[in-house]
Each structure stands twice: as C-alpha cells, then as structure tokens.
Amino acid sequence: MNWEQLLSLQRHGDKTKRLRNEQDETRLGFEVDYDRIVFSAAFRSLQDKTQVIPFSKTDFVHTRLTHSLEVSVVARSIGRLAGKAILEKHPHLSQIHGYQSNDFGAIVAAAALAHDIGNPPFGHSGEKAIGHFFSSGLGAAYKSELSPLEYEDLCKFEGNANGFKILCQSIEGAPGGLRLSAATLGAYMKYPKASLPHKPTKHVADKKFGFYQTQASDFSILAKDLGLQKGTSTYHRHPLAYLVEAADDICYTIIDFEDGINLGWISESYALEYLINLVKDSIDKKTYASLKHKPQRMSYLRALAINRLINESVAIFIKNEEAILKGTFPHALLDKSKHEAQIDDIISLSVEKVYQSPEVLQKEIVGYKVITTLLEAYTTAAVHEFKGKANAYDQLILRLVPAGTPFVSKSFYETLLNATCYVASLSDGRAMELSQKIK
C-alpha cells in the first residue's frame, strides 16, 4: 500500500479525481468530513447512549458523545504527530502532492469522531441483545429465509459495521450517505472484512467484522480507491485505523477508570497510585506537591497519562510503518507499549469495579429486555409488510418509524437489517420510551 492512495480525497460517486494540492486551504475535504459527522442525526443521538454506565444521572459520567469527542481530540494529536514523522520520511507527499501534517490529524480526528456512531443503546450489552435475538430468540425463525452470510450479519450484530452502513448508505435526499472522503472511511474501518468466513487469527484486524452485505459493494469501491491489499481472510487495514484504535484505547483505559473514581466505585487513593505507576518518570514533583485536592491530582495525572500514551503510540506506529503498510503488523499499537503491565492493571480494576458492578449489570439487564421488546415488534412488522401481510397492529408500529428512515426494502435480508439498525439507532431514553409504549 502507498500513502498517495491511502490519503485519497475521493468521495463516493465522484467522477473526477480530487487532488490535495488543489484543495481550498481554508476548508479542506478532510475537515468537511468532520463537519458532516458532527451535524448528522446519528452523531447527535450519541448524547443519550451509554458508554459504560446506562441511565446515569451524574454530570461527570461519559456518554458515547463525550467519549467520541475526547477520542477525536486525542486522535487529532496522534494524527498530527504521526503525519509530521511520515512527511519527514516521505517528503514527496508534501513537496509534490501538497499534504501537510494537519491532514493526517484531520483524517484521524474525523474517523475517531465516528468510531461509535453505529453502536446500539445500552453499550456492548445492546450488541449482545441483538445477536441473541437472532441466534436464540424469536429472530431465529428467519434463518431459513437468509443466506449463511446474511444470517451471520444479524447474529453477530456489529456496531462497527452498522457505523459503516450509516456513513455510506444512500437514503432519500442523500445519495452516498455522508459522502466522506475515502481516506476518512478507510481510517474508520478497523475490521476490513465481512462476517464470514469466520477465520479467527491473532491479527487485530480480524477480531470482528466491518461491513454488512448491504455495503459489500461500497467497501469494494473504497478498497479499490485506497489501494487496500487483500490478505488471506481480510483486507489489510488502512494504516491510520491503527491511530484511531490507539486513541480509543487510550481514552477508555484512562477515562472509564476516571468515571469509576468519580462514582466512588474505585478508591481515589488507590486509583492515584495506579496512574502514578504509569507516569512516575514524567511527574513534576514540585507541581504535583502543590496540588491541594485529590481531584486536581487526578486531573494532572490523567493529562500526563494520556500525553504519555499519545507519544508512545506514535513512536510505535512510525517504528513499524513499513510492516503496517505491508499488512504484516498484527498488533494494536498499545499492545506493544512498554507500559502494557500498568495499562492491564488499570483495565483489570475497571472491569472489576465498573464494568461488572451490580449497578451496571442490573441496568444492562433492563436494556437487554428493552431491545428484545423493540426487535420483536419492529422486525415482525417489517417482515409482514415486506410479505404483504401487515395487520392493523403492524401498521401502527410502522407509523412510529420516522419518515425517510430506510425500512421495508427490496429484499428480505435488507428489510430485517434495516429494522434492526433502526432499533440500534435509538438513544437509551427513546428506546425505553418506545418499549414502554409497545408493552
């Protein structure tokens, strides 16, 4: 793979090539990507979607929206630092093509902003609830009418693939979806493969899948535009996807930990000790000693930790750039961190005290039931309408779907997927409200 293609400004449906050195410097195409994501309805719904703690009433607990904004800020810094180093190694990118370090920052920031845009309500338990509905619930009855690949898409419902659908799917009045640049879509695509064949490997890009069969042609066009190479069971990852992943890993490692502290689920003195272990060789002891209150010390250590991991991620990326371009680097960047032990300690404590806390688990159970109720209603109504058998109740359910939302379609699979993705698009609060009305 080569950077000239990987930094493509091409948008879905473009008839002519977009060149970097012909861009308006006051509003680059990569910056337009960021703007389009911010103003999308799917992004706005993240303000009421769970990051870790469902239905939290506290001001300081993160939602998908605040998490996405923070990941984007970290990603911009990572992208700019990596871009500066890449341009020093490949000066023709700037001298001939006009690329600048800020371009890398803009691409990675936009992709990071969208990285959770396809996640359903109630966090990762929402994905599990959707998958269970089709593998073991009432949705299993549809298996005989779907191909193995189509059925796998639903049983392994994936927020990353749903996000790609949101970004690319043509809807009434918006052909080509948000029409983001190829570079931004490539950086977004952490898992450049379909749901089948399922051939798990140790490569980080093979952990999940990145697109549904409804977007298979969109991905093929994207891969061709970017020059992504085909591996054994998946395409090679766009190199900048490693930076998006690193930004997300940094934020959930440090910020979810901080949420646990703010909620009182993790002892503050205990937490400070964990962070000090991560940044002990970069602390300004005089500055740290002057901080009178624990929240100030927490904020100071958090900033140091994020900065430390940003710089280390960039160093690992540049050191392994050649292998990354060849598709032979199988690790997430932080997996190669010299602070891996400290990171694992922080994550382990977060899992024990936050992710598996009784409050989180109880609220995830509620979310599980809410999503199951909604899927039963909306998939049944969609299938009946598709087959021309909709009754009066089905028609009432269908009227609750906002105008212009892709729903009943030309194929059985796409109709089921659209109904499922509509449920996934709902915020936590709206899902609760609709579930209560239906019941």
N, C-alpha and C positions, 0 to 999 in steps of 0.2 A: 504494500500500500504506500501511497505517496501523499505528502502534505498538500500538494496543489489540488488534488481531487478531494481530499478529506476536508478541505476548508471551503467547499463549494457553497456558493450563494444561491444556487439554483432552487427554485420553488416548484412545487408540484404543478404541472400544466404549463410551465414556461416554454415558449417556442424558441427563444434566443438565449444565449449564454449570458450570465451576469458575471462581470469581471470586477475584482476588488479595486483595481486602480481607476475604475470609472464610477466608483461609489461617491455619493454625497457625504463628505466627512462630518457634516452636522447631524446626520441621522443614517447611520449605516444599516444595511439589511439585517445584520445580526441583532442590532438594537431594536429594530422593528419587531423581530421575533419576541423579544422580552415584553414589549408593549402589548402585542396581540394576546399573549398568555395572560397578562395582568387583567385585561379588560374582558376576558372570556367568562361566561357564566360558570363553567366548570371550575375555574380557579376560585371564583368568589365563594362557591359552596364550601370550600375548604375551611372557611372561618367557623363552621359548625360541624366539623368532622374530627373524630378522635385521633389524637396522636398516640397516646398511651392510656390516658385516663378518661373513660367515657363520662359524659354529662357532668364534668367538673364545674363547680360553681365558684372556684377560686380564680382570681385575676391572673395569677402568675403561672398557671399550668398551660402548657403549649397545646395548641390545636394543630391540625395539618397546615393551616395557613401560616401561623407564626413559624412553625418548623420549616416550611418551604421557603419563606423569606430569609430565615437565618442560613439555611443551606445555600441559598443563592448568593448571599453576601460572602460566605466562606469560599464558594466556588469561584466567584469573580477574582478573589485574591489568588487562589491557586492557579486559575487560568492565566492571569497576567504574568505571574512569576514563571510559570512553565513556558508561556509564549515568548517571554524575553529570552529564555535559555534556548528555545528551539530556533528562534531567528538568528541567534549568535552562531548556532551550529549550521544553519541553512540560510545564509544571508541572501540568496537569490529570492527567497519568499518575500522579503521586503523590497529589495533593490529592483526586481523585475515585476513582481506581482502586486506590490504595494501593501502587503499585510503588515499589521502592527501588533505589538504585544496585547494591546487592549482588545483586539479582535478575538483573541483566544479567551480573554476574560468574559467578553460579551456572549460568546457561544456557550461556554460552560455555565455562566450565570443563568441564561435563558433555559437551558436544558435542566438545570437543577431546580429552577422555579417550577417546572412542570413535572418533576420526578414523581410526585404523589397525586397527580391530577386525576388518575383513574382509580384511586383507592375507594372502596365502598365505605359506608358508615361503620362505626364501631371498630376501627382499626383492623388488625390482621384477623381478628375473630370473624369479621364480616366476610372476608375471602373464604374462610373455612366453612362458614354457614352456607354460602352459595354453593361451594363444591359438594358439601354433604347433601344438600337438597337434590342435586342431580345424580350423585353416586348412590345414595342410600334412602333418600326421601321420595316424595311424590314425583319429583322430576325424573327418577329412574325409569318411569314408564315411557319416556320419549326416546330411550336408547335405540329401539328397533327402527326408528324413523330417521336416524342420523348415521353418518359415516363414523368410523372409529376416531378419525381426527376431529370431527365436529363435536362428538360426544366428549372427547378429552378436553377440548377447549372449555366446556361448561363444567366438567367435573373438577378441573384444576383451575377454576376461575382465577385470573391473574391480573392484579392492579396495573402492572407494567404494560401488559397487552391492551388492557382497556384504555390506558392513557394514550397509547399509540393510535387506537381507534378514535378517540376524542380529537386528537391533534390532526388526523388525516381524513376522517370520514366526511364525505360530501353530504351536506344536508340542504334543504330548501333555502335558497338565497345565499349559500356559502359553499360553492363547489371547491373541493380540495381541502375542506376543513379550514384550519387556521392558516394554511399555506405558509408554513415555516420554512426556513432555508434547510437545504439538505444537511449542512454541517450541524445545525442545532438538533435536527431529528436523529442524526447519527450519534451525537453525543448523548442524547436521551436514551438510546436503545442499549441498555445494559445486557440484554439477553437476545442476541440476534438469531432467533430460531423459532420454529413452530412448536406446538405442544407435543407432537410426535414426529419422528421416532424419539422415544424416551431412552436415551443412552447416557446415563449419568457418568460424568468424568470428574476429575479433580480440578478442571478448569473453571474459574469463577464465572465465566460467561455461560456455562452450561447448567447452572443451578436451577434456573426457571426458564420460562419462555417469554417471548417479547411481542408476538403479534397473533391475532386470530386469523382464521382462514378468510374472513371478510376483508382483511387488509393484506393478504399474501401478495397481491399484485402491487400494492403500494410499497411494500417492503422490497420487492424485486426491483422496482424502479429506483428506489432510494439506494439500494446496494450497488446498482449499476452506476448511478450518478457519482457515488463516493468512491467507487473502485474497491469496495469491500471484497476480500477474497474468501472463497468457500473452503472450510475445513472439512473434517470427517463427518460431524453431525450438526455443525452450526457454521455460520459465517464468522470470520474474525471480527472482533469487536472494533468499533471506532476508537482510536486511542484516547480521545477526550472523554469517552464514557468512563474511563478509569478515574479521571479527575472528578467527575460528577459523583461517582460512587464514593470516592475518598471524602468529599465534602459532606455527604450524607452520613458516612460512618463517623466522622469527627463530631458532627452535631448530635447525633443520637447518643453517642457514647458519653459526651460531656453534658448535654442539655437535659436528657432524660434523667441522668444522675442528679442534676440540679433540681429538677422538679420533685424528685423523691425527698431531697433535703428540705425544700420549701414546704412540702406537705407534712414534714415531721416524721416521715416513714424511715428516713436514714438519719442517724445521729450526725449532727453538723460537725462535731469534733472528729468523729470517725471519718467523715467524708473529706474534711480538710487534709487529714493525714494521707488519704488515697491520692488526692490531687498533688500534694507536696511530693510524693514519691515519683510522680510523673514529670514534675518541672523543677525538682530540687536544685539542679545545676544552673538554672536561669533566674532564680529568685533574687531580687534586690533586697537583701536582708534589712537594710535601713528603711526602705519603703514599706516592706511588709510589717516591720515592727511599729511603724507609725499608724497603722490601721487599727482603730479602736474597737470596731464592731465586727462580729463574725460575718454578716452579710457582705461587708466591704472586703474582708479577706477572701471570701468565697468568689466574689466578682473578680478580684485581682488574679487569683489562681486559675479561674476559668479562662480568662483572657490569655494568660501565659500558656495554658494547656492547648487552647485552640491554635495560637500562633505557632507553638512548637510543632504540632501535628501538621499544620499547613506547610511549613518549610520542609519537614521531613517527607511529606507526600510528594512534593515537587522534586526533591532530590532523588527519591526512589524512581519516579517517573522518568526523569532525564537519564539516570544511570541505565535504565532498561528500555530506553526509547527504541532501539533497534529491534529488540525482541518483541516489543509491543506492536511495532509496525509489521512484523512478520507473523503476528498472531500466536507467538510461542511463549508469551508471558502469562502463566495460568493463575496468578495470584491477584487478589485485591491489594492495593498499594499498602494499606495499613497492616496487612498480614506479614509484610516484610519489615515492619517497624522495629527498631531496636528497643522500643518501649512496649512491645507486644504483651509482655507479662503484666505491666501496670494497666494497660488497656483491658486485658482479660479480667483483672481483678475488679475494675470499675464496672464492667458489664455484668460480671457474676453477681455483684452486690445489687445492681439494678434489677436483675432478673429475680433475685430472692425477695427483695424488699418492695419493688414497684410492680413489675410485670406480673408477678404471681401473688400480689397482695389480695386479701379477701375482697376489698372494695372493687378492685379492677376485675377480678374473676366474676363477682356477682353481677356487675354491670355488663360484662361480656355475655353472660347467660341471657340477660334481658335482650341485648342486641341480637343474639342468635335467634331468639323466638320472634322478634320483630321482623327480621329479614325473611325468615321462613314463612311467616304470615303473608308478607308482601309478595313473595315469589309465587306462592300458591295462587293468589288472586290474579296477579298480572300475567303469569305465563299461561294460566288456564284461559283467561280472556283473550290473550293474543292468539293462542292456538285455535280456539273456537272461531275467532274472527277470520283467521287465515283459511280455515276449512269451511267457512260459510255456515257455521253452526252456532254463532253467538246468540245467547239468550238475553233477556232484558237486564239481568244482573251483570253479565259480561259487558254490555253496552254502558252501564253506569260506571263500571271500573275503568273502561277505556276513556270515558269523558274526563277522568281525573288526570289523564296524561296531557301535559302542556302542548299546545299547538306547535307544530314544527318539529316535535321530537320524533326521531326515527323509531318506528314501532313495527306494525304489521308490514311485512316486506314481501319480496317476490319468492323467497324460499322459506321452507320450514325452519331450517337452521338459523337463518338470519333473523327471522321473526322471534325465535326463542332467545337468541343472543341479544337482540335489541330490548326485549322485555327485561332481561336480566341486567343489562347495562343501565337501563332506566332506574331500576331499584338501586344499583350501585351508585348512581349519580346523586341520590338523595342525601341531604345532610342528616346528621343524627336526629335532630329535632323534628325535621319534616318526616323522616321515616317513622318515628314514634307516633306522630300525629296521624299519619295515614293508617298505620297499623291499628290504632285505637278506633278510628272511624270504621275500618273494614270489619273489625271484630264486634 
